[in-house]
Amino acid sequence: MQSGTQPSTGVRPERQDRVQADTADVRPKRQDRVLAGVNIAIGAFLAYLVLFPLGMLVYSSLKDSEFKLPFQISGFSLANFTQIFSSERLLEVTLNSLIFVVGTVVVALVISVSLAYLFERTDMPGRRVLAPSTLAPMAVPATVMAVAWVLAANPANGPIAIAIERTLGFTINMYSLPGMILVAGIFGVPGMYIMLAPTFARLNLEFEEAAATAGAGWLTRTRKVVLPLTLPSISAASMLLVVIALEEFSIPALLGMPNQIYVFSSYVQAALQPPSGLPNYGRASAYGILLVLLSLVMIAAYRRQTREAHRFRVVSGKGYRSTPVRLGRWRIPMATIVTLYVFVAIVVPILTLVWTSLTPFLQPISLDSLDGLSLASYTSIFTDPNLSKAVVNTLVISLLTATLTACFGTWLALASARGGRAGQALFDLSFLVFAIPSVVLGMAVLFLYLFLPIPVYGTVWIIVIALTTRYIPRGSRMIQTSLLQLDPGLEEVGRVSGASSTTVMRRVIFPLIAPAVSRTWMWVFANALGELPIALLLSSSDNRTVVVLLWDMIGESADYPEASALAVLLLALSSVSVWWVNRRGFQQHI
């Protein structure tokens, strides 16, 4: 054999090239078939989780069932909708819901816009400490926040109520629409701030400087330059908060229902689980349909607003700079006001909750009562079999929900990023869940599994299914954000090296998105701990959770010390989860 010659393969070069070409053609076709099969499986899974419960809800709303289950009635009727629209109760509930939603958005908007401007645009001192402090409600379940404010603003011994009465001379009533709006508004501040802060941080100072050169004062510059440029983000955040406020249940239920003040979400729950009498399944379903339609309208408006935000882009790569606005003599007063907000809105209610959990009965915070503090309520939690079982149920449900959501959310995110138009269509379909309030989703899942011969009713699994359905859209979008940051060339390098698609996914993609998946897992775990409406509607003697027991203690037995101990336990678990999520997110960016 001569040097430099290639050994003969026994196959003509033309035939070898044809075989390689045929193999190259077969491989994409095989991948397309696999991809199509994955998309079909995802579509069937989403239909089972989302469309089936919604279909059962529509089916139930068209049954004049009154006190019977929907599938026990033959025929269809619009009687439920006729009764709703001819009832005076609809006007009352609609008006309450409108006032509650608008008030919540206004309170959260004023506070969050002010905080975003002060933290991101000015030289106010203490921003590094105050900014994370204002986000603390993210770690507090809504039920715990409502209980904390009930205790802190209790006219008899609440520190906030006592301070207001002594300084201003009037009493406050948290069991009212203003009380509901105040607590819900404070609870909505962190989410709205997170959406607005990047906009204020990236706003180019040159626009304000140009206005200042023209002789405009600070107030004029803010009104005519800053606010118009940030309007798309403000309006989008407001629309999303409208949807969140529409579905909010814990705060209006705990603060409104004692005085018969109902909004749509609490009225649906009251129709299904009335304090006295029999439930009206058909009417509750009809109210649920109306609530879904309202949420769909706002979700559509939100998506349209975010698509059109490009018209207001103010940051480009050329000459961009962001310099803080100097507050001058207002630096200390502004820092004092923000500190006072954090102390009154967040610190005092949480401290009151902890204080009450250590007392034998409700009493004001004072040095004289220190000798009577004990861990008796906590001892009762861990020695009472019912309470211990609720803790175990809560942990099992949260662990299973977080794991299933992370797995299916990753699957859905991969279909969106790598599955072509079909995968993106399925990903967009999951957005429908955002428009289904949790109380309506819980009702739909309840009807579905009372109808289907699947023995999950009364077990933790029915709550896990409902919570997984609720969190999959959010979880998949958290993971998709990480996937979109990956260069497709990384996968191509693996395939060129001879690795199969499975190997590329296992050795390249999964390690890179693992931090996002772990953050999603912990975020779902933290939120599942305090999810009240779904757990309440689907609870039974065998699957009760801590938040359901907290509801019962406040509403039925009024055992505030033990309820506070449960709330503190729930708060601790949620806070650790949120802290871990934020810590992992910080480590990923350093």
NUVEXNU-162135 format. One record per residue (C-alpha): residue in three letters; y, x negated, z negated. Coordinates in steps of 0.001 Angstrom, whole numbers, plus 524288, in hexadecimal, padded with zeros to 5 digits. Layout:
<guzas>
ALAYXZ
...
</guzas>
This chain:
<guzas>
MET800008000080000
GLN80D2F7FA97803BE
SER817E27F8C87F9E2
GLY821AE803F17F8FD
THR818DE80E327FF46
GLN815DB81B1B7F88D
PRO807BE81F317F643
SER802FA829FE7FF18
THR80160837797F8EC
GLY7F91283CDB803CD
VAL80341847798066C
ARG80C8C84740811B4
PRO81AF08460880DDF
GLU81E53852C0814C5
ARG813C985A4C80D6B
GLN817938540580068
ASP825C08582080244
ARG82169865FA80582
VAL81903866C07F929
GLN824558620D7F0C0
ALA82D6086BF27F712
ASP8239F876E97F4CF
THR82227872BD7E69F
ALA830EB872917E50F
ASP831948804D7EAA4
VAL826C18857A7E1DE
ARG82CC3880217D55A
PRO8398D888057D636
LYS831F08943B7D9C9
ARG82937892747CE03
GLN83515890567C552
ASP83B7389C797CB15
ARG82F7B8A48D7C7D8
VAL82F3D89F4D7B9FD
LEU83DC68A1DB7B8AE
ALA83C488AFAA7BDBD
GLY8314B8B21E7B414
VAL839A38AD037A8DF
ASN845058B5B07ACEA
ILE83C248C18C7ADA2
ALA836DC8BE957A010
ILE844AF8BD0179AB3
GLY848E48C9AB7A12E
ALA83D688D11C79B63
PHE8401F8CB3A78E12
LEU84E878CF0378E7E
ALA84B1E8DCA27932F
TYR841E08DE46787C0
LEU84BCF8D96777DD1
VAL858198DFC27833B
LEU855B78EA7A78D34
PHE84A618F12478642
PRO851DE8F35077982
LEU85DE28F7DC78117
GLY8557290116788F6
MET84FD4906A177C76
LEU85DA09085977721
VAL861E3910067832E
TYR8554A917E47826F
SER857E591B3077430
SER8660291F15776CC
LEU8613D9294278098
LYS8581792F82776BB
ASP85D1493A7F76E19
SER8547A9352B7635E
GLU85D00936F975755
PHE8536B933F074C51
LYS847CA93050754E9
LEU844DE923B375C02
PRO84947923E176A48
PHE83BBD9232877038
GLN8374E92EE27684C
ILE84052937BE77034
SER83D7893C6C77E00
GLY847C493D8E78895
PHE85544937A0789A3
SER8628093C7F78581
LEU870C9938827846F
ALA871F593FCF77799
ASN874789336376FBB
PHE8800792F7477817
THR8852193D7577844
GLN884BA93E0E7697A
ILE88B61930D47684F
PHE896A8933F277177
SER898BB9415276B62
SER8987293C0D75D85
GLU8A4A0938F775592
ARG89D1792D9274FDB
LEU89DE39264C75CDE
LEU8ACBC9261575C6B
GLU8AC899211874E6B
VAL8A2709167175127
THR8A9549128075DC2
LEU8B67891196756F8
ASN8B0CA909BB74BB5
SER8A9E9900A375550
LEU8B65B8FEDF75D43
ILE8BE908FBB67514A
PHE8B41F8F29F74BEC
VAL8B2298EB31758C6
VAL8C0A58E9F975C0E
GLY8C4198E63674E17
THR8B9368DC1B74D73
VAL8BD5B8D5F275A5B
VAL8CBB68D5AB75659
VAL8C8EE8CF557491F
ALA8BF928C55374ED6
LEU8C8878C2C175A78
VAL8D4C48C0497526E
ILE8CDAD8B744748FA
SER8C5A58AFDD7531B
VAL8D0EA8ADD475CB0
SER8D9708A8DA75194
LEU8CED289FB574CBF
ALA8CB8589AD875A6D
TYR8D9CD897C975D07
LEU8DBFB8910774FF0
PHE8CF508892F75046
GLU8CF4D8857B75EAE
ARG8DDB9884C176267
THR8E5358803575676
ASP8E5D1874F574CC8
MET8E2F687DA87410B
PRO8DD1187573735F4
GLY8CF3E877D97313B
ARG8CA0987CD073E39
ARG8BD418753F73D32
VAL8B9FE87C237306A
LEU8BFEF88974732EE
ALA8BA4188B7A74097
PRO8ABED88AAF73C3A
SER8AF42892EC73045
THR8B43289E37738A1
LEU8A71A89E1A73FD7
ALA89F8889FFB73322
PRO89D1A8AEA47358C
MET8940B8AA95740B0
ALA88A548A6BB7362B
VAL88BE08B38B72ED0
PRO883D38BF5273337
ALA88C458CB677353D
THR885178D2A672A67
VAL887CD8C7A3720CE
MET896108C735724EE
ALA897798D5D772288
VAL891078D4EA71526
ALA899878C9467117C
TRP8A5EF8D0A0714F4
VAL8A1558DCC870DA2
LEU8A0128D46A7017B
ALA8AC8C8CC957038E
ALA8B5078D88570677
ASN8AECE8E1AA6FCA3
PRO8BA5E8E85F6F5B4
ALA8B3B08E77C6E872
ASN8B0CD8D8E76E7C2
GLY8B25A8D2B56F529
PRO8BB4C8C6C76F4B0
ILE8C2458CA207017A
ALA8C4AE8D8436FD60
ILE8C9508D4296EFDB
ALA8D2948C9E46F57F
ILE8D86B8D39D6FF37
GLU8DA388DE006F4D5
ARG8E0F18D4906EB7A
THR8E9CE8CE566F59E
LEU8EC998D97F6FF1C
GLY8EA1E8E54C6F677
PHE8E06E8ECDF6FEBD
THR8D1A38EDE26FFBE
ILE8C94C8EB9870BC4
ASN8BD918F37B7102C
MET8B34E8EBF4717CB
TYR8AB738F87371A48
SER8B4C08FC8372515
LEU8B7FF8F9DD73358
PRO8C21B8EF6D72FC4
GLY8B8098E8CD7271E
MET8ADF58E9217320E
ILE8B7E78E3B473BB5
LEU8BC248D8BE732A2
VAL8AE648D3BE72FF8
ALA8A9C58D55873E0C
GLY8B60A8CE9D74302
ILE8B40D8C2DB73A17
PHE8A5BB8C28773E07
GLY8A9A28C25774C69
VAL8B35A8B71A74B33
PRO8A9A78ABA774CD2
GLY8A3C28B0B675980
MET8B0FD8B39375F77
TYR8B6918A69075AD6
ILE8AB6689F1276141
MET8AE5B8A5E676E23
LEU8BD128A38C76D55
ALA8BDCD895DD76796
PRO8BA0888E747742B
THR8C474895D477BDE
PHE8CF3E8922E77264
ALA8CA338843277154
ARG8CA618821378022
LEU8D7808888D782AF
ASN8E07687E9478933
LEU8EC9F87BE17812F
GLU8F4B48799F78D8A
PHE8F6518884D78F3E
GLU8FC9888992781D8
GLU904D987D7278400
ALA90A1988316790B1
ALA90DCB88F977898F
ALA9140C887D677E8A
THR91BFE8800C78869
ALA9210488CFD78DBE
GLY925DF8905478016
ALA91AEA8995677B84
GLY9183D8999E76CF0
TRP90AC9898C97667C
LEU909128A780765B4
THR90D1D8A95D773E4
ARG9041889E5877873
THR8F8C48A427770F6
ARG8FB4B8B1E177611
LYS8FE0F8AE617843D
VAL8F5D38A22978661
VAL8EAC98A05E77C98
LEU8E6398AE6A77B04
PRO8E65C8B1D4789AD
LEU8DE7B8A59578CE3
THR8D48A8A88078240
LEU8D40A8B70D78560
PRO8C72B8B68378D24
SER8BFF88B03D781C7
ILE8C6678B94F777EC
SER8C30A8C58C77FB6
ALA8B5078C1087823A
ALA8B2F08BDF2773D2
SER8B8D58CB1777016
MET8AFD38D27F77961
LEU8A3F78CBA4773DF
LEU8A8668CE9A76609
VAL8A9CC8DCF8769CA
VAL89B528DD0E76D53
ILE897D98D6227609F
ALA8A02C8DF887589E
LEU89A2F8EB4A75F77
GLU88C9D8E71275B4D
GLU8906F8E23474DCC
PHE888988E9AB743C8
SER887DD8E2BC736B3
ILE896648E2A173379
PRO899AB8F0C37375D
ALA88D0C8F58F73134
LEU88EFB8EF0072404
LEU89D9C8F19D72344
GLY89EC48FE7872AB0
MET892B3906AF7283C
PRO894F79083E7197B
ASN8A10A9104C71D10
GLN89AE49169B72917
ILE8A2C890E307327D
TYR89A2890C8473E70
VAL89B5F9048D74ADC
PHE891BB9058B7561A
SER8884B8FB3A75104
SER887A29006874312
TYR886C790E7E747D6
VAL87AEA90B567504E
GLN8742B9054F7448C
ALA877E2910D473BE6
ALA8722791A4D745DE
LEU86560912B4745DE
GLN864BE90FFF73747
PRO86D0D91A73730A6
PRO86EE591964721E0
SER86A129277772102
GLY863689308072A95
LEU85B8B92D63736BD
PRO85F3292407741AE
ASN8642A9290074EC6
TYR85DFE91FB975898
GLY8635A9262D764BF
ARG871779264D76050
ALA870829184A75B64
SER86B4591432768BD
ALA8766691B2E76FBC
TYR8806A914397672F
GLY879429079476A17
ILE87A95909DD778BE
LEU8893A90C1477744
LEU88A6E8FF8876F66
VAL882F88F7D9779C5
LEU88BC58FD3F78483
LEU897F68F93E77CF6
SER892818EBA077AFB
LEU88ECD8EA8378968
VAL89CBE8EDA178D78
MET8A2418E30A78499
ILE897E88D926788BA
ALA89B428DBAE79705
ALA8A9B98D9E8793FE
TYR8A6CE8CD5E78CA8
ARG89EE38C793797E7
ARG8A95A8CB2C7A1B0
GLN8B3C58C4F479943
THR8AC398B83F797D1
ARG8A9C38B7A57A68E
GLU8B8468B8EB7A96B
ALA8BCB28AEED79F5F
HIS8BDC98A4777AA0F
ARG8CAE18AA597ADDE
PHE8D0BA8A5307A13A
ARG8CB9A897387A169
VAL8D58F88E0F79B9B
VAL8CDC388181799B7
SER8CB6E877F27A4C2
GLY8C782869CF7A570
LYS8D5058656F7A9BD
GLY8DEB8861F379F4F
TYR8D86E86A59794BD
ARG8DBEC8678B786B4
SER8DB7286F4277A2A
THR8E55D86BD176F9F
PRO8E65B87388762F8
VAL8F23687BF676082
ARG8F9EC876FB754D2
LEU8FBFF8814274A62
GLY906208797574300
ARG909ED8801573648
TRP8FFC288AC9738C6
ARG8F41A8817C73786
ILE8F1E3883A6728F9
PRO8F4CA8925D728D9
MET8EB52894AE73435
ALA8E0B588C9B72DA3
THR8E2F88943A7210D
ILE8E1AE8A15A727ED
VAL8D4FC89D5A72EA6
THR8CF9A897FF721DC
LEU8D3008A4BC71B14
TYR8CBF08AC53725D5
VAL8BFAC8A41E72450
PHE8C01C8A59971593
VAL8C2478B46171533
ALA8BA398B8777210A
ILE8AE888AF8671F5D
VAL8AE058A7A5712C1
VAL8B1388B26A708E4
PRO8A7668BC6C70E32
ILE89C748B24B70E8C
LEU89FAC8AD57700E5
THR89FE68BB616FBF5
LEU8928D8BD8A70203
VAL88D018B1866FB39
TRP893888B54D6EE6B
THR88DD88C3166EED0
SER8803F8BDB26F17D
LEU881008B6556E492
THR885F98C1A46DC35
PRO87DF18CC696D5B2
PHE887788D6DD6DAA3
LEU894048D7FB6E267
GLN89F1F8D0FC6DB7B
PRO8AB548C9986DFA7
ILE8AB638BAE56E11A
SER8B0198B4CF6D466
LEU8AD9D8A92A6CBAF
ASP8A9CE8B22F6C082
SER89DFB8B7056C839
LEU898308A99E6CAEF
ASP88EFC8AA956BF59
GLY888A88B6CB6C50B
LEU885098B0AB6D218
SER8769A8AEFF6D50B
LEU86CAB8ADE96DFF3
ALA865FE8BA966DC15
SER8689E8C12A6E931
TYR862DD8B5A46F08D
THR857158B5856E78D
SER855238C3E56EA72
ILE8552E8C1496F906
PHE84A5B8B73F6F872
THR841F98BE7C6EE71
ASP842CC8CC4B6F411
PRO837A78CDF16FDF6
ASN83FC68D70D7067D
LEU84B348CDB970717
SER842698C2047094A
LYS83B968C93071457
ALA848BA8CC5E71A83
VAL84C728BDFE71A2F
VAL83F948BA57720AB
ASN8415A8C4FE72AF5
THR84F1E8C05172DC4
LEU84AD38B24072FAC
VAL83F248B6077381F
ILE8475D8BEFD740AA
SER8521E8B4E07422D
LEU848998A9E67453F
LEU8410F8B1E574F4E
THR84D6C8B74675587
ALA853968A9D67569B
THR8473B8A3E575C77
LEU844DD8AEC176659
THR853308AF2E76A3C
ALA853AD8A07176C2B
CYS8474C8A0AD77486
PHE84ACC8AC6677CF4
GLY859198A85C77D83
THR8551C89B11782D5
TRP84C488A1B778CBD
LEU8573D8AAA779131
ALA8614489FA2791AE
LEU858218976B79A12
ALA856278A2E97A344
SER864E08A4437A47B
ALA8676B895D37A6E6
ARG85B92892D97AF63
GLY856D48A0197B420
GLY860798A2CC7BF0D
ARG866E98B0037C115
ALA85B808B78F7BB69
GLY85BE88AFAA7AEEC
GLN86AA08B1587ADD8
ALA869418BFFE7B007
LEU85F958C0D37A4C2
PHE868A28B8C079C51
ASP873D88C21179F5A
LEU86AF38CDA779C62
SER8692D8C8BF78E8B
PHE877F18CA1178CC5
LEU8757F8D8B778BBB
VAL870FD8D6AC77DB9
PHE87ED38D2BE779F8
ALA882E38E0D177C73
ILE878728E6847737A
PRO87D688E75D7656E
SER873628E2EF75B8E
VAL872668F05475529
VAL86F738F65B7627F
LEU865AE8EBB1765C8
GLY85ECA8EDE9758DB
MET85DFD8FC8175B97
ALA858C58FA3E7696C
VAL84E538F0D876497
LEU84AA78FA8B759E4
PHE8485F9058E763B2
LEU841178FC9C76D0E
TYR837068F7EA7633E
LEU835409053D75D39
PHE831899099476AF4
LEU8298B8FDED76FA9
PRO81BDF8FBF0769ED
ILE81F778EE4E76533
PRO81D938ECED7566A
VAL82A0D8E58C75302
TYR831DF8F04974C45
GLY833108ED8473DD1
THR830498DEFE73FA4
VAL839388D34B740C3
TRP835E78D28774F30
ILE83DEE8DE6775317
ILE849FC8D81274CEB
VAL846BA8CB267537B
ILE845B78D1D5760C8
ALA852C98D8AD75F13
LEU859C88CC8275A28
THR853F58C412764F6
THR858E98CDEA76EED
ARG866598CD56768B2
TYR867718BE8876857
ILE860CE8BA4677511
PRO86D278BBFC77D60
ARG875598B429773D1
GLY86AFB8A9B9771EF
SER8685D8A8127806E
ARG876D28A61878326
MET877D289BAE778AE
ILE86C878945C77F0F
GLN87176896B778CEC
THR87E2288FBB7898D
SER876508837D78686
LEU86E37884DF792FC
LEU87A42885E079B8E
GLN87EB8878A479687
LEU87286871D579BD1
ASP8735C86AF37A8E2
PRO868AE8701D7B21C
GLY866DC862017B650
LEU85F8E85F7C7A9A0
GLU854D8868C07AE06
GLU854C08632D7BBC8
VAL8529D855787B68C
GLY846CB85A4D7AEFB
ARG84101861287BACE
VAL843518556C7C3B5
SER83C0B84D3C7B9BC
GLY830388560A7BBB4
ALA8317F85E987AF8E
SER82DC286CDE7B0A2
SER83750877D47AD90
THR83083879F27A088
THR831B486B9D79D09
VAL8401686B597A0E6
MET8427E8774E79894
ARG83B388719878CFC
ARG8401F8639978DC2
VAL84DE28656179323
ILE853778731B79182
PHE84E27877277844A
PRO8526286AC477CFD
LEU8602E86C2178272
ILE861D487A6677EA0
ALA85AA687913771A0
PRO867608783C769AB
ALA86C4D884DB76FD6
VAL85F5988B9F76D4A
SER85F508874875F14
ARG86D5E88C0875D2C
THR869B3898F976350
TRP85E0989A1875A29
MET86656897ED74E1E
TRP871348A0E4752E6
VAL867818AC02754F5
PHE861138A939747DF
ALA86E328AA06740D7
ASN8720C8B6BC74781
ALA864BE8BD27745D3
LEU8659A8BB0A7371B
GLY870F08C497735ED
GLU86E088CE5E740C7
LEU86F208DB8E739EA
PRO86F088E7227437F
ILE862858E36974AAE
ALA85B578DFC773E28
LEU860368EC3C73790
LEU85BE08F56D74267
LEU84E9A8EEEA743FA
SER84BB48EC79735A1
SER840668F1F972DEF
SER83A258EEB5720F1
ASP832D18E328726F6
ASN83D6D8DC8172F06
ARG849BF8DDCE726F7
THR853028D24D727A3
VAL85CF18CC9371E3B
VAL8686E8D2BF72548
VAL861F68E039724B2
LEU85FB28DEA771616
LEU86DE48DA77714CE
TRP871CF8E70A71BB8
ASP869628EF1E71281
MET86E808E85170655
ILE87C9C8EAC970A14
GLY87AC08F89470F2B
GLU8708D8FE11705E7
SER86F198F6B46F91D
ALA87C9B8F01E6F928
ASP876658E43F6F2AA
TYR881678DAEA6F644
PRO87D0B8CEB76EECA
GLU86F818CEC96F4E6
ALA8751C8D2B87021A
SER87EA98C76570115
ALA873938BE0D6FE1B
LEU86C8C8C2B670A54
ALA8791A8C13271213
VAL87B208B35470D00
LEU86D2D8AFDD710CE
LEU86F748B56271E61
LEU87C5C8AE3671F54
ALA876248A14C71B63
LEU86B748A24D725AE
SER875268A62273033
SER87EE789B8472C6A
VAL874A8890D272CFE
SER8706C8958273A7B
VAL87E558960673FC9
TRP88171888B2739DF
TRP87570882EB7405C
VAL87949888C074D86
ASN8870D8833074C87
ARG881EA8761074801
ARG87890874F97538A
GLY883628790675CBB
PHE88C4586E7D7570B
GLN881CD863F875803
GLN87F6C8676D76643
HIS88DB2864B276999
ILE88F3E857957629B
</guzas>
